[in-house]
Amino acid sequence: MRFFGREKVSVDSKGRTSLPARFRDVLKRLPDDQSSTLILVPWFSVCLRAYPLPEFERMLDAFETRVAEAEALGQGDDESDLRRLLYGGAMDVQLDAHGRLVLPHTIRKEVGISTEVYWTTGGNYLELWNPERLHAHESVARQETLRTQFAALSRTTVRPDAGPIVRSATTTPDGGEP
């Protein structure tokens, strides 16, 4: 399950907003008992993450596995803080028959959502942003950092038929020497 795109949607005075149709269409692929539930998590007080229930459960399973394997994390404050974020901050919301949901006042206030919200995607989850915060987050400096990270990721690519291709600074794009 993957979501694509972004849309700006209004939020009324009661905190109701609509899940854009393109995202509802993706949720319709889930079994009926899971297609109308989203788990909202205030994500480091910057935005809300909205997970379809099965994706949230998969993410928690992966988290628990990694915590069990991570000797450095231990049972200290870091683990407690992460658990509070993922478990304590999470709340389930139900979509009505028209694809609307209510964003509770406390979490709207925490992430700065008032009259408009940008729904954007992270692949298997959605994010809800205050439009000004999203634009500030996507600043020119941030874009340059992302370009650098993307370039580093693309230096090692995998072709389904040929295995990994490793490029270095001394290799031309076609794999030859400069």
Summary of the structure (lengths in Angstrom):
residues: 178
radius of gyration: 19.7
end to end distance: 41.6
largest distance: 62.6
contacts: 452
relative contact order: 0.18
helix: 37%
strand: 26%
